[in-house]
Structures are given as C-alpha cells and as structure tokens.
Amino acid sequence: VQLSLGGKLAKLKPGQRIDPASGVPPEWEVITIDPVNGYEVKPGEFILGHTQELLGIPNDILAMVDGRST
C-alpha cells in the first residue's frame, strides 16, 4: 500500500522526554511542511508524522510503515 505524508509534523520541544510512567504528556512543536521546500529531518531528530489517508487495521494485525524519500 502506498501512503502519502500529511502536511504537518510533530517534534518534541527542547528538554522534553517521553515518559509514560510519569503520566505527564510531553509538549510538542507542530511543524507545517512547506509544499515547495519540504522539511529536512536532521540526523538523530525524532519526528512524528501522519498520513493523508485514514487506515483501519484490526487489533490482531500488526502494521509497519517504512519511509521512502522522494
């Protein structure tokens, strides 16, 4: 299945950590992808994205998304 990256990304704000045990959600910076220049992910940078498409996957199936650059 070919998916398209959505128009926004989420990046942890500086000094934030993901710690599920704390019960405190981290703060995120929302980045809008420039349609002309895109967004360059730097080495070691943790970015969350979403797809333009909506997927429905049953609870008993595992899905993995592998990135592809264009």
N, C-alpha and C positions, 0 to 999 in steps of 0.2 A: 504494500500500500504506500503510495507517495503522499506525503503531507506537506503543507506549506506553513512556514513560521508566521505567527501572528505579528502584529505591529508594535507590541510592547514587550519589554523585558523587565525583570526584577533583579536588583543587585543589592546585597546586604549593605546597609550603611556602615561606615567605618566604625570599628570597635564592637560590632555586633557578632554574636555567636548563636548557633542553633543548638539549644539545649532543651530537649523535650522534658527532662526531669524537672526543670525549673518551673514549668507551667507558664512562663512568660514568653510570648511570641517576639521574635526579633523584628526590628524595624527595617523596612525595605525602601530603596530608592527605585521609582518607576522610571524607566528609560523608554522614550518613544523612538523607534528606529527611523532614521532619516531614509525616505524612499529612494533618494538619489545616491547618497554616500554609504548607506548601511550603518552597521555598528561593528567595530573591531573588538573582538574579545581578546584581552591580553593574556599571556601565559599565566596560569595559576588562578585566573579570575573565575569566581563562581557566579554563574548567571542562570536564572530560571526563565524559561520562555513558555509559550503556549502555541498551539496550532490554530490555524484559521478554521479547521474542520472540527466538528464535535464527534467524538468516538464513544461508542458504547461497548464495553468489554465485560463479559460475565465474570463473577467473582472467582470462578475456578480456572480461569485462564490468565497466564502471565504475558504481558506485552513489554517489548523493549523497543525504544526509539534510538536509532543510530543517526547521528548528524551527517549531513552532506553539504559541502560548501559549493556555492555557485557564484 
